[in-house]
Amino acid sequence: MSVAPPPVAPPPRPFFGPLFGMALLFALVGPLIGGAIFLPLAFVLEAPAQVDAVHEIGWIAALIGHTIILAFAYVVGLAPAAATGALFAAYDYFAPPRTPRALMAAVIGALLAQAVFTRIAGLGSWAEGQVRIEIAGAAGDWFSGLIADGFDEALQHAFVASGAVAAFVCALAANLIGLTGRREIANTSQPT
């Protein structure tokens, strides 16, 4: 009579490795993606309300602004992107199998982008006041038209959407390269 060996406990799932890996992936790739889509998305969202401003800016200025936005995206977005990656790694680790992971990354990214936008909105209001004091005449009228009330809302929507899309793409990239802490789905058809 043979005695079956006791079941062997599976090795513990890694947590800190995927957490640091996802935080690094999100920090490196997230601001690049978010910055790349922010300016075109802001123009699309703002275009109905600010057709004259978009026409006056011109496409060359838009390309220069796009380059500046990409550099600025890492200054503003590096810490939120890393935090999004860390929060997503925790969600990925503790979430039940078959739950939507990339969609939750988009939600986390949007929430953190909204929090960052709220924080920097006060700084933007202060800078806007300083610029309006320094600019006079026609240039002041043009600038006032450019930063009308609707522009702030369009910027907010573009900023939050950029954070959501960047987090979604980073989550898909993490899944593609196998950077995950989730428990693999067990094969139920084991030979007996």
N, C-alpha and C positions, 0 to 999 in steps of 0.2 A: 504494500500500500504506500503510495507516494503522497507526500504532503506538499501542497502548493506553497511556494514561497510567499511571504507576506508582500502585499502591494507596496511598491516603491513610490514614495511621494515625488511628484514632479518637482524639478528645480524651481526655486522662486523666480518669478518674473522680474526682469530688470525694471527699475523705476528711474534711478538717477541718470543712467546713461541716455535713455531716450529723452528725458527731461532736458538735459544739457544740449543734446543733439538738436532737438526741436527748437529750443530757444536760440541756438546759434543759427540754424537754418532760417528761421523766421527773421532774425535780426539782419542777416546778410541779404536775403532775397526779398523780404517783405517791403522795405522802404523803396527798393528799386521798382518793384511792380506798382506799388501805390503811387509813387512819384511819377511813373511813366503814364499812368492813366488819369491822374488828378487834373492836370491842366486841360486836356481835351474834354474831359467830363465836365469840368467847370464851365468851359465855353459852350458846350451843348446845353447844359442846364440854364446858363445865363443868356444864351442867344435870343430867345424871344423877348426878354425884357431890356436887353442892352445891345441891340443891333448896331447902333451908332458907335458905341464904345469898342465893339469887336472890329468894326470897319476901320476905326481910327488907329487901333493898335497895330493892325497889319500882321501878316503871317511871319515876317522876319522877326518882329518883336515877340511873337508867340513862340518861335523856335528858341530864341534866346531865353525867354522866360521858362520854357520847358527844361532847358539845361540847368538854369538856376534852381528850378523846383526839384530836379533830381538831386542836386547837391544838398538843398535844404531838407529834402525828405529824410536823409540820413541823420541830420542834426535833430530834427523833430521826431522822427519815427523810429530811431534805433531802439530806445528803451521800451516804448509801447509794443514794438514788434517782438522784442525778446520776451516781454511779459505775456503777450498773446501766445507765443510758442510754449512758454512754461505752463500757462493755464490750459492750453489745449492738450499738452502732454499729460497733465493730471486728469483731464476729462477722458482722454484716450485710455488711460490706465484703469480708471474706475468705472467707466461706462459699460453697460451690459453689451454682449455681442449683438451685432446687427443693428446698432443704433447709428444714426447718421453722424459721421465724424466730421467730414469736410463742411457740412452745413453748420455744425456747431462752431467750427473754427471761424466761419464767416460771422456768426453772431458775436463771438468773443471779440473778433477784430473790429466789428462795428461799434460795440459798446466801448471798447478802449479808445477808438478813434473819436467817438463822441465826447468822452471824458477829456481827451487831449484838446479837442477843439474848444470845449468850454473853458479850459484853463488858459489857452492862448487868446481867447476872444477879448479878454480884458486888456492884454498887452496890445492887441490889434487896435482896440478902441483908443488907447492912449497914443499909439503911433499915428493913427488917423487924425486925431486932434492936433498933434504936432505938425503934421504935414499941411493941414488946412490953415494953420496959423502962418506958416512960412510961405505958402503959395498965394499969389494975389492975381486978380484980373481974370483973363480968359483961361489961363492954365488952371486956376482954382475952380472955375465953372466946369471945365472938362473933367477934373479930378472928382468933383462932387457928383457929377453924373455917372462917373465910373463906379464909385462906391455907394451907389444908391441903396436904399433899404433892401431891395430884392437881391442885391449882389451878395450880401452876407449870408442869406438863406441858401442861395445857390452854392456858395463856397462850403457851407456846412454840409449840405447834401453830398457834394462831390467828395469832401474829405472823408465822411463816414462811409460812403460807397467804396472809395479807394481802399480804406482799411479793411472792409469786408471782403472785397475781391482779392486783395493781397493775401489775407489770411486763408481764404478758400484755396487759392493756388498753392500756397505753401503747404497746406494740409495734404493736398493731392500729391505734391512733390515728395513729402515725407512718406506717404503711403507707397508711392512708386519706388522709392529706394529702400523700403522696408524699415523705416525708422518709426517704430511703434512699440508701445509697452503692453498692448492688449494681448489677452489670452487667445491663442489660436483656437479656432473652432475644431473641436475634437471630431474625428471621423467615427461615426456611429456604426459603421459596418466593419467591425473588427473580427478577424477570423477566430473561431472557437476551437 
